[in-house]
Amino acid sequence: MTKKKELAPLELSTKNVLLTPRRPATARRAGHVAMAGAAVAQREIPGRGVGLVAARDIDAGETIVAEHALLVGVSEEFRRVCCASCLAHGAATPCSGCGEVVLCDACVDPASPWHRGAGHGAVVCAAERVASAWRPPLSAPDRERLRFLGACAELRRAHVVNGDARARARLDAVLRLCPDVGPAGEGIDPREASAAERVRPALEAAVQAIIASTEANTAGGGLRAIAGDAVENAALLAKETKNAFGVMAAHHRADGSHSNDDSDDDRRVRGGAVYELASRVNHACFPNVARFDNFDGVLTSPSHEFHVPRRDGANPPGPTELRLVAIDKIPAGCEVTMSYLPVSESCARRRRRLRNTFGFGCDCERCVIECAWAREDGTATGDEGGAFEDASRRAREARDEAAELEADAYADALDRESNELEETANRSLDDAERTRRADRIPATYALWFVRNMCPVDGCGGTLAPPHVTADHMTCNYCGARRGDEEFFRRLDAGAG
């Protein structure tokens, strides 16, 4: 998804996070008082667009946002193994309408509330049929864009033909996300404008097939009313680029427990999802909330305790539900932030990806202190211009598919080369230099990682308590669980 002073160490505890150890659950339960009222509010954040802020004091473990996806879309790479409607991994039933994607049992069953949910309505199904026969074939990125614009067209169709006001509201919610777009398309990168024009004929062919088969045209629909115009579709692609969450390949067993299987699927994106509130949340490298989604059943897993029927009611979370859970207490008025990247990533790698993938330079507390260390050590900060800025600019300004793919390949090659150089330099450090670098780390800074970064090697996920009385924390990526008592024993022993 795309979004968007030398600090004394203790200042880190007054901004994005409160760096105090969570006490064991027995100590918290006695003083816990249920919070009332909305937890967050949308506010204009200077220099960061519209974000979310705490509308009141928020307790650690509190779910501050719980919402279903406005739209989802399966990636081209995973369309044969993940449900096109809800992204469930392991789906195996070919769609009877297009035969190009697979659906899970729930999305095949007409009686299911998730039947043909947020990702594979009639227009998308028709678009899959059109794309399979299109010549020359659409590239993987353009086929995914067609899938997304088809889902948007399905919302228009539901509103225009069936009078479904909720469908129009979902589309309008997507259009309200960043970036701001003017009436003539101001604010849209040439890349999105060019891509929208490339996929327009296939989109219109899919809509025309639906009109012909359902007589939607006589019901007041029509091609333009359902397919959308050039500016709106380019704007929608821009919104998707900057706001969709990448849904990673399954990393959990069926029971929601952690899997240590380091298969090729790890860290690969099986699809994307756009949300009304969560997509508004800005980035920080020390986040104060963790994002948990339910595409693999994490929110309904008994071992994680996100949903306990006797506590939370009988209705379990749906497959596209996302929750933002407070890692620690968040004072009223404080901005709500999440990390767009694994929190274990190095300064240079993290900042390069934020610039090249999400289009902004991060100036959070962690970046300030780590950039100062990098300059002291004579290493990269991720802000180096030249080839990296050129690659990012070329990708944004690409006006045809060949230029876009070339720019993406160039940027990926630069990133791989930089990562390899960084890893080689780190391996060459002697023990004295490693000790020097470790000794300068402030205690509050180190404590954040000890407490909030997943201890599983190579994970990089963020730990958060699943509810306000939990006696453990759960990783938002791999699902690993660490008890409070275990954490405090390790902390007292000096092992972290």
VMD Tcl script that draws the C-alpha trace (Angstrom):
set ca {
  {0.00 0.00 0.00}
  {1.23 3.54 -0.59}
  {0.97 6.34 1.88}
  {2.57 8.56 2.30}
  {15.98 17.71 15.49}
  {18.18 15.43 17.43}
  {15.93 13.71 19.92}
  {16.92 12.80 23.42}
  {16.25 9.10 23.99}
  {13.42 9.62 26.46}
  {11.51 11.77 23.96}
  {10.68 8.52 22.21}
  {8.28 7.78 25.06}
  {6.19 10.90 24.54}
  {5.28 10.53 20.87}
  {4.31 7.39 19.01}
  {4.79 4.88 21.80}
  {4.89 4.71 25.57}
  {7.99 2.64 26.22}
  {6.96 1.06 29.50}
  {6.75 -2.70 30.00}
  {3.23 -4.11 30.07}
  {2.53 -5.51 33.49}
  {1.25 -9.07 33.84}
  {-2.47 -9.47 33.22}
  {-3.25 -10.04 36.90}
  {-1.95 -6.56 37.62}
  {-3.91 -4.97 34.78}
  {-7.30 -6.58 35.29}
  {-7.95 -4.98 38.67}
  {-7.59 -1.47 37.36}
  {-9.11 -1.94 33.94}
  {-12.17 0.15 33.14}
  {-14.03 -0.44 29.87}
  {-13.64 2.49 27.48}
  {-16.69 4.09 25.89}
  {-17.04 6.04 22.68}
  {-15.19 5.96 19.37}
  {-11.50 5.32 19.81}
  {-10.27 7.23 16.74}
  {-11.16 10.23 14.65}
  {-10.03 11.32 11.19}
  {-7.91 14.46 11.21}
  {-5.74 16.37 8.76}
  {-2.14 15.71 9.81}
  {0.21 18.48 8.65}
  {2.34 17.18 5.80}
  {0.79 13.69 6.01}
  {-2.75 14.07 4.69}
  {-5.80 12.78 6.54}
  {-4.84 10.31 9.25}
  {-6.30 8.86 12.44}
  {-5.82 10.24 15.93}
  {-6.86 8.87 19.30}
  {-10.23 10.40 20.21}
  {-9.69 9.43 23.84}
  {-7.12 7.61 25.94}
  {-6.68 4.13 24.50}
  {-5.58 1.13 26.56}
  {-3.01 -1.46 25.50}
  {-4.68 -4.35 23.71}
  {-7.72 -2.34 22.74}
  {-9.08 -2.88 19.24}
  {-9.41 0.67 17.96}
  {-10.54 -0.14 14.41}
  {-12.46 -3.23 13.24}
  {-13.75 -3.17 9.68}
  {-14.30 -5.27 6.59}
  {-12.49 -4.58 3.33}
  {-14.12 -2.24 0.86}
  {-12.49 -4.19 -1.99}
  {-10.08 -7.09 -2.31}
  {-8.21 -8.49 -5.29}
  {-6.15 -11.63 -5.75}
  {-2.69 -11.27 -7.31}
  {-2.04 -12.85 -10.67}
  {0.58 -15.14 -9.13}
  {-1.89 -16.62 -6.63}
  {-5.14 -16.65 -8.58}
  {-5.06 -20.45 -8.92}
  {-4.55 -21.17 -5.21}
  {-6.24 -18.31 -3.29}
  {-9.93 -17.45 -3.28}
  {-10.59 -14.57 -5.66}
  {-13.41 -13.35 -3.43}
  {-11.89 -13.45 0.08}
  {-8.21 -14.42 -0.52}
  {-8.45 -17.62 1.55}
  {-5.40 -19.77 0.86}
  {-5.98 -23.31 -0.42}
  {-9.16 -22.55 -2.38}
  {-9.66 -25.19 -5.07}
  {-13.06 -24.76 -6.78}
  {-12.78 -23.10 -10.20}
  {-15.27 -20.29 -10.67}
  {-18.15 -21.63 -12.73}
  {-18.55 -18.25 -14.43}
  {-15.04 -17.62 -15.73}
  {-12.94 -20.67 -14.94}
  {-9.94 -18.37 -14.48}
  {-9.83 -18.12 -10.69}
  {-10.69 -20.36 -7.75}
  {-13.13 -19.83 -4.89}
  {-13.24 -21.21 -1.36}
  {-16.21 -23.25 -0.11}
  {-17.79 -20.26 1.67}
  {-17.64 -18.04 -1.41}
  {-19.02 -20.78 -3.66}
  {-22.01 -21.44 -1.37}
  {-24.90 -19.07 -2.29}
  {-26.18 -19.33 1.28}
  {-22.95 -17.99 2.74}
  {-22.84 -14.31 3.75}
  {-19.42 -14.20 2.04}
  {-20.68 -15.58 -1.29}
  {-18.94 -13.66 -4.06}
  {-17.80 -11.09 -1.50}
  {-15.57 -8.06 -2.01}
  {-13.43 -9.47 -4.81}
  {-15.31 -11.47 -7.47}
  {-18.66 -10.05 -8.48}
  {-20.28 -10.35 -11.90}
  {-18.19 -7.67 -13.62}
  {-14.90 -9.07 -12.31}
  {-15.97 -12.54 -13.42}
  {-16.70 -11.21 -16.91}
  {-13.38 -9.34 -16.91}
  {-11.54 -12.60 -16.17}
  {-13.16 -14.18 -19.24}
  {-12.29 -11.17 -21.37}
  {-8.68 -11.06 -20.13}
  {-8.13 -14.75 -20.84}
  {-8.88 -14.16 -24.55}
  {-7.37 -10.67 -24.91}
  {-4.71 -10.21 -27.57}
  {-2.03 -9.27 -27.08}
  {-2.29 -10.73 -23.55}
  {-2.47 -8.30 -20.67}
  {0.59 -8.18 -18.43}
  {0.24 -9.41 -14.85}
  {0.10 -5.84 -13.43}
  {-2.57 -4.81 -15.95}
  {-4.63 -7.91 -15.30}
  {-4.60 -7.07 -11.58}
  {-5.62 -3.49 -12.39}
  {-8.47 -4.79 -14.54}
  {-9.55 -6.95 -11.61}
  {-9.60 -3.93 -9.29}
  {-11.43 -1.64 -11.72}
  {-13.89 -4.46 -12.40}
  {-14.64 -4.63 -8.67}
  {-15.23 -0.86 -8.69}
  {-17.52 -1.24 -11.72}
  {-19.43 -3.94 -9.85}
  {-20.15 -1.41 -7.09}
  {-21.44 1.05 -9.70}
  {-23.60 -1.67 -11.25}
  {-25.09 -2.62 -7.89}
  {-25.98 1.01 -7.28}
  {-27.20 1.99 -10.76}
  {-29.10 -1.20 -11.58}
  {-30.17 -2.47 -8.15}
  {-30.36 0.78 -6.21}
  {-27.82 -0.46 -3.66}
  {-26.81 2.70 -1.81}
  {-24.28 0.79 0.29}
  {-22.36 -0.20 -2.85}
  {-22.08 3.44 -3.93}
  {-20.98 4.37 -0.41}
  {-18.17 1.81 -0.59}
  {-16.95 3.24 -3.89}
  {-17.15 6.78 -2.53}
  {-15.11 5.70 0.50}
  {-12.35 4.52 -1.84}
  {-12.48 7.78 -3.78}
  {-12.05 9.78 -0.55}
  {-8.68 8.19 0.15}
  {-5.43 9.90 -0.80}
  {-4.22 11.32 -3.10}
  {-6.46 14.30 -3.68}
  {-7.49 14.36 -7.33}
  {-8.76 17.38 -9.25}
  {-11.66 17.36 -11.74}
  {-9.27 17.04 -14.69}
  {-7.13 14.38 -13.03}
  {-4.72 16.67 -11.21}
  {-2.75 14.65 -8.65}
  {-2.72 11.40 -10.65}
  {0.69 10.09 -11.71}
  {1.07 9.49 -15.46}
  {1.64 5.82 -14.62}
  {-1.92 5.36 -13.31}
  {-3.45 7.46 -16.09}
  {-1.66 5.41 -18.73}
  {-2.60 2.11 -17.10}
  {-6.28 3.09 -16.82}
  {-6.33 3.88 -20.53}
  {-4.65 0.56 -21.40}
  {-7.16 -1.59 -19.51}
  {-10.21 0.51 -20.47}
  {-11.13 -1.52 -23.60}
  {-11.07 -4.80 -21.66}
  {-13.08 -3.27 -18.82}
  {-15.71 -1.92 -21.20}
  {-15.90 -5.28 -22.97}
  {-16.59 -6.97 -19.62}
  {-19.25 -4.43 -18.68}
  {-20.86 -4.73 -22.11}
  {-21.09 -8.50 -21.62}
  {-22.89 -7.98 -18.31}
  {-25.26 -5.43 -19.84}
  {-26.10 -7.79 -22.67}
  {-26.73 -10.76 -20.39}
  {-28.71 -8.97 -17.66}
  {-30.40 -6.18 -19.61}
  {-28.85 -3.75 -17.17}
  {-28.95 -1.08 -19.84}
  {-32.75 -1.00 -19.83}
  {-32.66 -0.63 -16.07}
  {-30.90 2.72 -16.35}
  {-27.34 1.39 -16.40}
  {-25.36 1.85 -19.56}
  {-21.73 1.34 -20.39}
  {-20.33 4.62 -19.05}
  {-22.44 4.59 -15.90}
  {-21.04 1.18 -14.92}
  {-17.55 1.20 -16.46}
  {-16.76 4.73 -15.23}
  {-14.94 7.53 -17.01}
  {-11.23 7.89 -17.66}
  {-10.49 10.32 -14.83}
  {-12.37 8.39 -12.15}
  {-10.76 5.09 -13.13}
  {-7.28 6.61 -13.16}
  {-8.07 8.14 -9.76}
  {-9.19 4.74 -8.45}
  {-5.92 3.16 -9.57}
  {-4.03 5.95 -7.81}
  {-6.04 5.31 -4.64}
  {-5.32 1.58 -4.85}
  {-1.59 2.18 -5.38}
  {-1.34 4.40 -2.33}
  {-3.78 2.68 0.05}
  {-4.10 -1.06 -0.56}
  {-2.63 -3.38 2.06}
  {-0.60 -6.21 0.61}
  {-1.98 -9.49 1.97}
  {0.95 -11.82 2.43}
  {0.96 -15.49 1.49}
  {-0.38 -17.76 4.22}
  {1.99 -18.12 7.15}
  {-0.30 -19.90 9.59}
  {-1.53 -23.43 10.07}
  {-5.24 -24.13 9.91}
  {-5.55 -23.64 13.68}
  {-3.89 -20.22 13.44}
  {-0.64 -21.36 15.07}
  {2.76 -20.32 13.77}
  {4.40 -22.25 10.97}
  {8.17 -22.28 10.58}
  {7.89 -23.42 6.99}
  {10.26 -21.16 5.05}
  {8.68 -21.92 1.70}
  {8.88 -19.67 -1.34}
  {5.41 -18.35 -0.49}
  {6.76 -16.48 2.55}
  {6.89 -12.70 2.07}
  {5.05 -12.92 -1.25}
  {1.86 -10.96 -1.78}
  {-1.23 -13.02 -2.60}
  {-3.51 -10.03 -3.03}
  {-4.50 -6.61 -1.81}
  {-7.28 -5.07 0.26}
  {-8.52 -1.49 0.68}
  {-10.17 -0.31 3.90}
  {-12.05 2.86 4.78}
  {-10.29 3.72 8.06}
  {-7.21 1.50 8.25}
  {-6.03 2.74 4.84}
  {-5.91 6.24 6.36}
  {-3.32 5.30 8.98}
  {0.11 6.81 8.40}
  {3.44 5.08 8.81}
  {5.93 5.20 11.68}
  {8.95 2.97 12.18}
  {7.99 2.77 15.88}
  {4.25 2.15 15.40}
  {1.70 2.31 18.21}
  {-0.79 -0.11 16.62}
  {-0.42 -3.48 14.94}
  {-2.58 -4.60 12.04}
  {-4.18 -8.06 12.25}
  {-6.27 -9.41 9.39}
  {-8.43 -12.54 9.21}
  {-7.62 -13.94 5.76}
  {-6.07 -16.96 7.48}
  {-8.46 -17.13 10.41}
  {-6.17 -15.47 12.97}
  {-8.98 -13.44 14.52}
  {-11.05 -16.58 15.13}
  {-8.19 -18.78 16.38}
  {-8.80 -19.89 20.02}
  {-5.04 -19.85 20.69}
  {-4.85 -16.13 19.92}
  {-7.94 -15.06 21.90}
  {-8.90 -12.23 19.57}
  {-12.48 -13.49 19.54}
  {-13.93 -15.29 22.55}
  {-17.69 -15.93 22.10}
  {-18.54 -15.54 25.80}
  {-16.70 -12.21 25.84}
  {-17.23 -10.79 22.36}
  {-20.56 -12.26 21.23}
  {-21.48 -15.21 19.08}
  {-20.75 -13.76 15.63}
  {-17.12 -14.47 14.64}
  {-15.06 -12.06 12.54}
  {-15.45 -12.41 8.77}
  {-12.63 -13.34 6.37}
  {-11.86 -9.79 5.21}
  {-12.06 -8.22 8.68}
  {-9.07 -6.18 9.81}
  {-8.32 -4.98 13.32}
  {-5.90 -2.35 14.51}
  {-4.79 -3.23 18.03}
  {-3.02 -0.82 20.37}
  {0.47 -2.04 21.24}
  {0.53 0.15 24.34}
  {-1.44 3.03 25.83}
  {-2.12 5.81 23.33}
  {-2.97 9.21 24.83}
  {-5.92 11.19 23.48}
  {-4.87 13.38 20.56}
  {-1.88 11.22 19.62}
  {-1.68 10.13 15.97}
  {-2.33 6.43 15.35}
  {0.50 4.91 13.31}
  {1.44 1.52 11.91}
  {4.55 0.19 10.21}
  {4.14 -0.43 6.49}
  {7.22 -2.67 6.55}
  {8.70 -5.36 8.82}
  {9.98 -3.52 11.91}
  {13.25 -5.47 11.73}
  {14.38 -3.82 8.48}
  {17.55 -1.71 8.59}
  {17.50 2.06 8.32}
  {18.75 2.32 4.73}
  {16.62 -0.53 3.40}
  {13.53 0.74 5.19}
  {13.90 4.31 4.00}
  {14.64 3.28 0.40}
  {11.48 1.20 0.30}
  {9.37 3.95 1.83}
  {10.60 6.42 -0.79}
  {10.50 4.14 -3.80}
  {7.38 2.12 -2.99}
  {5.27 4.55 -0.97}
  {6.59 7.89 -2.20}
  {7.61 9.67 0.99}
  {10.62 10.23 3.21}
  {10.08 9.17 6.81}
  {11.08 11.60 9.57}
  {9.88 9.59 12.58}
  {11.88 9.39 15.82}
  {13.49 6.10 14.91}
  {14.67 7.38 11.53}
  {16.16 10.50 13.09}
  {18.32 8.56 15.52}
  {19.26 5.79 13.07}
  {20.21 8.27 10.33}
  {22.50 10.02 12.83}
  {24.16 6.67 13.57}
  {24.54 5.93 9.85}
  {26.25 9.28 9.22}
  {28.52 8.65 12.20}
  {29.44 5.22 10.78}
  {29.79 6.41 7.19}
  {27.06 4.04 5.99}
  {23.98 4.57 3.83}
  {20.87 6.26 5.21}
  {18.57 5.35 2.32}
  {18.29 9.02 1.34}
  {21.00 8.85 -1.32}
  {19.69 10.29 -4.58}
  {20.96 9.61 -8.03}
  {19.91 6.25 -9.40}
  {17.28 5.59 -6.71}
  {15.46 8.87 -7.24}
  {15.71 8.42 -10.99}
  {14.18 4.94 -10.79}
  {11.31 6.18 -8.62}
  {10.66 9.14 -10.92}
  {10.75 6.99 -14.04}
  {8.22 4.58 -12.53}
  {5.82 7.40 -11.58}
  {6.12 9.10 -14.96}
  {5.88 5.99 -17.15}
  {3.41 6.64 -19.96}
  {3.38 3.19 -21.50}
  {3.64 -0.38 -20.28}
  {7.17 -1.03 -21.57}
  {8.54 2.03 -19.75}
  {6.70 1.05 -16.57}
  {8.01 -2.51 -16.53}
  {11.53 -1.32 -17.37}
  {11.48 1.23 -14.52}
  {10.19 -1.36 -12.05}
  {12.88 -3.86 -13.07}
  {15.57 -1.18 -12.74}
  {14.37 -0.16 -9.27}
  {14.23 -3.80 -8.13}
  {17.78 -4.45 -9.36}
  {19.09 -1.37 -7.53}
  {17.35 -2.44 -4.34}
  {18.80 -5.96 -4.51}
  {22.29 -4.60 -5.15}
  {22.05 -2.19 -2.21}
  {20.76 -4.91 0.11}
  {23.63 -7.21 -0.84}
  {26.20 -4.47 -0.24}
  {24.69 -3.70 3.14}
  {24.65 -7.34 4.21}
  {28.26 -7.80 3.09}
  {29.34 -4.73 5.08}
  {27.53 -5.95 8.20}
  {29.18 -9.38 8.00}
  {32.61 -7.74 7.83}
  {32.25 -5.87 11.16}
  {34.61 -7.02 13.89}
  {33.53 -7.66 17.48}
  {34.81 -4.32 18.73}
  {32.75 -2.39 16.18}
  {29.66 -4.44 16.93}
  {30.12 -3.70 20.63}
  {30.59 0.03 19.98}
  {27.37 0.20 17.98}
  {25.44 -1.78 20.57}
  {26.67 0.38 23.45}
  {25.23 3.60 21.98}
  {21.65 2.28 21.82}
  {19.44 4.05 24.40}
  {17.65 1.77 26.85}
  {14.19 2.99 25.82}
  {15.00 2.33 22.17}
  {16.26 -1.18 22.88}
  {13.26 -1.96 25.08}
  {10.86 -1.30 22.21}
  {12.44 -4.10 20.18}
  {12.73 -6.48 23.10}
  {9.08 -6.07 23.92}
  {7.40 -5.41 20.58}
  {9.38 -7.14 17.82}
  {8.58 -10.78 17.12}
  {11.37 -13.02 18.51}
  {11.02 -15.55 15.66}
  {14.11 -15.36 13.44}
  {13.42 -13.68 10.11}
  {9.83 -12.71 10.90}
  {9.97 -8.94 11.49}
  {6.37 -8.82 12.72}
  {5.04 -6.71 15.58}
  {3.75 -8.08 18.88}
  {0.55 -6.74 20.43}
  {-1.82 -7.96 23.15}
  {-5.00 -9.32 21.49}
  {-7.28 -7.73 24.11}
  {-6.96 -5.51 27.17}
  {-6.83 -8.34 29.73}
  {-4.56 -10.66 27.75}
  {-1.59 -12.23 29.50}
  {0.34 -12.62 26.25}
  {1.25 -10.82 23.06}
  {0.78 -12.15 19.52}
  {2.77 -11.45 16.34}
  {0.74 -9.78 13.62}
  {2.60 -11.64 10.89}
  {3.59 -15.17 11.94}
  {1.16 -15.57 14.87}
  {3.83 -16.46 17.42}
  {2.64 -16.04 21.02}
  {4.75 -14.84 23.96}
  {3.43 -14.82 27.51}
  {3.92 -11.82 29.77}
  {5.49 -13.93 32.49}
  {8.04 -15.29 30.02}
  {8.88 -11.76 28.87}
  {9.46 -10.46 32.39}
  {11.57 -13.49 33.32}
  {13.78 -12.87 30.29}
  {13.91 -9.14 31.00}
  {14.90 -9.70 34.65}
  {17.57 -12.14 33.50}
  {18.95 -9.58 31.05}
  {18.26 -11.81 28.06}
  {15.53 -9.66 26.48}
}
mol new
graphics top color blue
foreach p $ca { graphics top sphere $p radius 0.5 }
foreach p [lrange $ca 0 end-1] q [lrange $ca 1 end] { graphics top cylinder $p $q radius 0.2 }
display resetview
